[in-house]
Amino acid sequence: MATPVKVHGPPLSTAVSRVLACLIEKDVQFQLIPVNMSKGEHKSPDFLKIQPFGQVPAFQDESTSLFESRAICRYVCQKYAEKGNKGLYGSNPLAKASIDQWLEAEGQSFNPPSSVLVFQLAFAPRMKIKQDQSLINQNHDKLAKALEVYEKRLGESRFLAGDEFSLADLSHLPNTHYLVNATDRGELFTSKKNVGRWWAEISSRDSWKKVVDMQKHSS
C-alpha cells in the first residue's frame, strides 16, 4: 500500500484547495494535515523546515518536500502520470506548453487581482478587517480586463488550453469559487457567455465538489 502524500494546510486556503483538487483528479491518496494559522502554526520551526516562507500548503511525498501550489500540481501530474485523469497536464510537449502558458496567465494576470478581491470581499469582513474600497475598485478593473481575454479564448475552445479540462482550468477554481459564491462580484464571470459556460462546467466537476465539501466541513 503506497504511503499517502501529505498536504499541510486548511482546505479554505485557495492554494491548498488547488492542490487538493489536483490530487482528487489524479486519484492520488492524500492525508490532509490541519495547520492552525490563527495560532501561527505555519511559522513554527517544524513547519518552516518544509515551507521556508511559512505559507500553505506544504507538501510531502515520502522524503520529498515541496511548496507553491502550482509547482506541487505539476509534480503530482508528472509523478503520477498513469493515475486518474491522465491528460490533466497534457500528454505531449505542445499540450504541456499550452497548459503552461495559461497557468502563467493565471499566475500573472488572473491571480493577483482575484486574490485581492477574495481577501477584501470574502475574508476581510470575517476577520473584522476594514475593506479598502480603492483597492477593490482597482483590482475589479484589472480582473475585468483579464476576463475579456478569457472570453475571447473560450469562444475559440471549450477549455483554456484546448478541448480537454486541464491543470490550466483547475488552477482558476479556488479564487473564482469565492468570487462567485462569497462576494458580490460573481457577475464578472457569469455575465460573460463563454466564461460563464466554462465556469459552470469546471465548477461542477466531482473533484471540485469534493473540495468544496471539505471546505464546508472544516472550521
Secondary structure by P-SEA (a helix, b strand, c coil): cccbbbbbcccccaaaaaaaaaaaaacbbbbbbbbccccccccccccccccccccccbbbccccccccaaaaaaaaaaaaccccccccccccaaaaaaaaaaaaaaacccaaaaaaaaaaccccccccccccaaaaaaaaaaaaaaaaaaaaaaaaccccccccccaaaaaacaaaaaaaccccccccccccaaaaaaaaaaaacaaaaaaaaaaaacc
